[in-house]
Amino acid sequence: MRASSLCLGLGLVLLMAWTSEAQPGALAVPERCCFNFIDFAIPPNKIVTALKTGSHCPVAGVVVATKKGLEFCVKPDEAWIKKVIE
């Protein structure tokens, strides 16, 4: 009885390790993608960085960081963000 319990426990641990989410495929998760976008313009003098999201993101966007440390997502086709990026 004791040996079968040990084998069952070891089997469950191996099964959890085999089906773990922390496999190499999980490394492909993008760091920054935009899902919600602001609908107002940020004054250019308050913007520190404006970085386009990667091609791995489901929706294209621009991540804008302000001097206060806030980050916003902007649609890349907005006229004001195009001027900032140029």
Residue pairs with C-beta under 8 A, 6 or more apart in sequence:
28 56
30 53
30 54
30 56
30 57
32 51
32 53
32 54
32 57
32 63
33 53
33 54
33 56
33 57
33 58
33 59
33 61
34 53
34 57
34 59
34 60
34 61
34 62
34 63
34 73
34 74
35 59
35 73
36 73
37 61
37 73
37 74
37 75
38 72
38 73
38 74
41 78
41 80
42 64
42 66
42 72
42 74
42 80
44 83
44 84
46 66
46 67
46 68
47 64
47 65
47 66
47 67
47 84
48 65
48 66
48 67
49 63
49 64
49 65
50 62
50 63
50 64
50 65
50 74
50 81
50 84
50 85
51 62
51 63
52 60
52 61
52 62
52 63
52 76
52 85
53 59
53 60
53 61
53 62
53 63
60 75
60 76
61 73
61 74
61 75
61 76
62 73
62 74
62 75
62 76
62 81
62 85
63 71
63 72
63 73
63 74
64 71
64 72
64 73
64 74
64 81
64 84
65 71
66 72
74 81
75 81
76 82
